[in-house]
Amino acid sequence: MSVKTLTERTVLPMARAINEGMRTAMAADDKVLLMGEDIGPLGGVFRVTDKLQADFGTARVLDTPLAEAGIVGNAIGLAMRGYRPVVEIQFDGFIFPAFNQIVTQLAKITNRHDGKMPMPIVIRVPYGGNVGAIEHHQESPEAYFAHTPGLRVVAPSTPNDAYWMIQQAIQSQDPVLFFEPKAKYWAKGEVDPTAPEAALHESRVARTGTDCTIVAFGAMVTTALQAAEVAQQEGTSVEVVDLRSVSPVDYAPLLESVRKTGRLVVAQEASGNVSLGSELAAHVAEHAFYSLQAPVLRVSGYDVPFPPARLEGMFLPDADRILEAVDRTMHY
């Protein structure tokens, strides 16, 4: 089958970039197949799988019943038979019916078989807020999976990263939770199909600065960059580190940045208690303590269930809340 894939630089929204990344992976390997609710003719609720069933057929792009545990369980069986399933969880809050399959089976099978049975499964999870959705449709559950040995967890922040990281995740021999910031699905950016800028689990410095470091991932990277721009106008030079990978974490660029600036603000959409932000703060305090000129500060969602759409602006960190933390650490 001849399928057209990207051959030159182009500007795409993130949703289309993920689509093109999956298209490229499917064209390169006929063992790659997609599974999920309404991903076929509809193209998914966010149209991320648009036209892929038309191009690759119903045997490789499978519309499934509304049964997340069954979807992941079937993907595990397919991986055992040599396939590379890419599973879509329609919304972040729908992943919990599959939680048992993911953390007690998928995460452990390779170890259970002494490394002889790889699990090359990608679970795509549209996550996060700022889309005005209802209960169970706006959550940030990444910490549950980052806490589980045997799972890889990543979150792109740009269309170019999304294009390459989905392909790298599909090529992985380990299961990958691929968290897609749905608030950024329609944000456009340049995609370069010639070569990836970084490996799947590499952090990157998204903006250089000298006075304070902000670390974030997914949609919060954009918010951190907005805060850094305002801080610059107020005379504070802020460096922004895009984590990209939640598990494993590439700490080297973050520690190098903190040793330079002496200050760190951790920003995330998820609630703060026992979160990735907690781990980042602890790790930096342990490994760069003598470089810190102020305590590590965390900016996160509050420790309450994700609120109704009209209140999400109060729950989710914005540039002002991040700037307030930057100001506090600068005046410590």
Long-range contacts (C-beta under 8 A, 24 or more apart in sequence): 1-27, 1-55, 1-56, 3-27, 3-55, 3-56, 5-193, 6-163, 6-191, 6-193, 7-193, 8-193, 9-190, 9-191, 9-192, 9-193, 9-194, 10-190, 10-191, 11-188, 11-189, 11-190, 11-191, 12-159, 12-163, 12-188, 12-189, 12-191, 13-159, 13-185, 13-186, 13-187, 13-188, 14-156, 14-158, 14-159, 14-162, 14-180, 14-181, 14-184, 14-185, 14-186, 14-187, 14-189, 15-46, 15-47, 15-48, 15-185, 15-186, 16-159, 17-159, 17-160, 17-162, 17-163, 17-189, 17-191, 18-48, 18-124, 18-162, 18-163, 18-166, 18-180, 19-47, 19-48, 19-49, 19-50, 19-51, 19-52, 20-163, 20-191, 20-193, 21-162, 21-163, 21-164, 21-165, 21-166, 21-167, 22-49, 22-52, 22-86, 22-166, 22-167, 22-170, 23-52, 23-55, 24-167, 24-193, 25-86, 25-166, 25-167, 25-170, 25-171, 26-52, 26-56, 26-60, 29-84, 29-170, 30-60, 31-82, 31-83, 31-84, 32-60, 32-83, 32-84, 32-86, 32-170, 33-59, 33-60, 33-61, 33-62, 33-78, 33-83, 33-84, 33-85, 33-86, 34-60, 34-61, 34-62, 34-85, 34-86, 34-87, 34-88, 35-62, 35-64, 35-71, 35-74, 35-75, 35-85, 35-86, 35-87, 35-88, 36-62, 36-63, 36-64, 36-71, 36-87, 36-88, 36-89, 36-90, 36-124, 37-63, 37-64, 37-65, 37-66, 37-71, 37-88, 37-90, 38-63, 38-90, 39-63, 39-88, 44-88, 44-90, 45-90, 45-91, 46-126, 46-182, 46-185, 48-88, 48-124, 48-126, 48-180, 48-185, 49-88, 67-97, 68-94, 68-95, 68-96, 68-97, 68-98, 69-97, 69-98, 69-100, 69-101, 71-98, 72-98, 72-101, 72-102, 72-106, 72-121, 72-123, 73-101, 73-105, 75-121, 75-123, 76-101, 76-105, 76-106, 76-109, 76-119, 76-121, 79-118, 79-119, 79-120, 79-121, 80-117, 84-120, 84-121, 84-122, 84-170, 85-121, 85-122, 86-121, 86-122, 86-124, 86-170, 87-121, 87-122, 87-123, 87-124, 88-124, 89-123, 89-124, 89-125, 89-126, 90-126, 91-126, 91-133, 91-136, 91-137, 92-125, 92-126, 92-127, 92-128, 92-137, 92-138, 92-139, 92-140, 92-141, 92-179, 93-135, 93-136, 93-137, 93-138, 93-139, 93-141, 94-136, 95-123, 95-125, 95-141, 96-141, 99-144, 102-145, 102-148, 102-151, 102-175, 102-177, 103-144, 103-145, 103-148, 103-151, 106-150, 106-151, 106-175, 107-148, 107-149, 107-150, 107-151, 107-175, 108-150, 110-150, 110-173, 110-174, 111-149, 111-150, 118-173, 118-174, 119-173, 119-174, 119-175, 120-170, 120-171, 120-172, 120-173, 120-174, 120-175, 121-175, 121-176, 122-166, 122-169, 122-170, 122-172, 122-175, 122-176, 122-178, 123-175, 123-176, 123-177, 123-178, 124-166, 124-178, 124-180, 125-177, 125-178, 125-179, 125-180, 126-180, 126-182, 126-185, 127-155, 127-179, 127-180, 127-181, 127-182, 127-218, 128-179, 128-181, 128-182, 128-183, 128-218, 128-219, 128-269, 129-183, 129-269, 129-306, 129-312, 129-315, 129-316, 130-183, 130-219, 130-312, 130-316, 131-182, 131-183, 132-309, 132-312, 133-309, 134-308, 134-309, 135-305, 135-306, 135-308, 138-306, 138-309, 138-312, 139-306, 140-268, 140-269, 140-270, 140-271, 140-301, 141-270, 142-177, 142-179, 142-246, 142-270, 142-276, 143-270, 143-274, 143-275, 143-276, 145-177, 145-247, 146-246, 146-247, 146-276, 146-279, 150-174, 150-175, 151-175, 151-176, 151-177, 151-247, 152-176, 152-177, 152-200, 152-201, 152-245, 152-247, 152-248, 153-177, 153-179, 153-245, 153-246, 153-247, 154-178, 154-179, 154-200, 154-201, 154-244, 154-245, 154-246, 155-179, 155-180, 155-181, 155-217, 155-218, 155-243, 155-244, 155-245, 155-246, 156-180, 156-181, 156-218, 156-244, 157-181, 157-184, 157-206, 157-216, 157-217, 157-218, 157-219, 157-221, 157-222, 157-242, 157-244, 158-189, 158-221, 159-187, 159-188, 159-189, 159-190, 159-191, 160-189, 160-190, 160-191, 160-192, 160-197, 161-197, 161-198, 161-244, 163-191, 163-193, 164-196, 164-197, 165-200, 165-244, 167-196, 168-196, 168-199, 168-200, 169-200, 172-200, 176-200, 179-218, 179-246, 181-218, 181-219, 183-219, 184-218, 184-219, 184-222, 187-222, 198-244, 200-245, 201-244, 201-245, 201-248, 201-250, 202-244, 202-245, 202-250, 202-253, 203-241, 203-242, 203-243, 203-244, 203-245, 203-249, 203-250, 203-251, 203-252, 203-253, 203-254, 204-241, 204-242, 204-244, 204-253, 205-239, 205-240, 205-241, 205-242, 205-253, 205-257, 206-240, 206-241, 206-242, 207-238, 207-239, 207-240, 208-239, 209-237, 209-238, 209-239, 209-240, 209-261, 210-237, 210-239, 210-260, 210-261, 211-236, 211-237, 211-238, 211-261, 211-263, 211-330, 212-236, 212-237, 212-238, 212-239, 212-261, 212-263, 212-264, 212-265, 212-326, 212-329, 212-330, 213-238, 213-239, 213-240, 213-241, 213-254, 213-257, 213-258, 213-260, 213-261, 213-263, 213-264, 213-265, 214-238, 214-239, 214-240, 214-241, 214-264, 214-265, 214-266, 214-267, 214-322, 214-326, 215-240, 215-241, 215-243, 215-254, 215-257, 215-264, 215-265, 215-266, 215-267, 215-280, 216-240, 216-241, 216-242, 216-243, 216-266, 216-267, 216-268, 217-242, 217-243, 217-244, 217-246, 217-268, 217-276, 218-269, 219-269, 220-267, 220-268, 220-269, 220-317, 223-267, 223-317, 223-318, 223-319, 223-322, 224-267, 224-322, 226-319, 227-319, 227-320, 227-322, 227-323, 227-326, 230-319, 230-323, 231-323, 231-326, 236-326, 236-330, 238-326, 243-280, 246-276, 249-279, 249-280, 249-283, 251-283, 251-287, 254-280, 254-284, 255-284, 255-287, 255-288, 258-284, 258-288, 258-291, 258-292, 259-288, 259-291, 262-291, 262-292, 262-293, 262-294, 263-292, 263-293, 263-294, 263-329, 263-330, 263-332, 264-292, 264-296, 264-297, 264-329, 265-296, 265-297, 265-298, 265-299, 265-322, 265-325, 265-326, 265-329, 266-296, 266-297, 266-298, 266-299, 266-300, 267-298, 267-299, 267-300, 267-317, 267-322, 267-325, 268-298, 268-299, 268-300, 268-301, 268-317, 269-300, 269-301, 269-316, 269-317, 270-300, 270-301, 271-300, 271-301, 271-302, 271-303, 271-304, 272-298, 272-300, 272-301, 272-302, 272-303, 273-303, 275-300, 293-332, 294-328, 294-329, 294-330, 294-332, 295-329, 295-332, 297-325, 297-328, 297-329, 298-325, 299-325
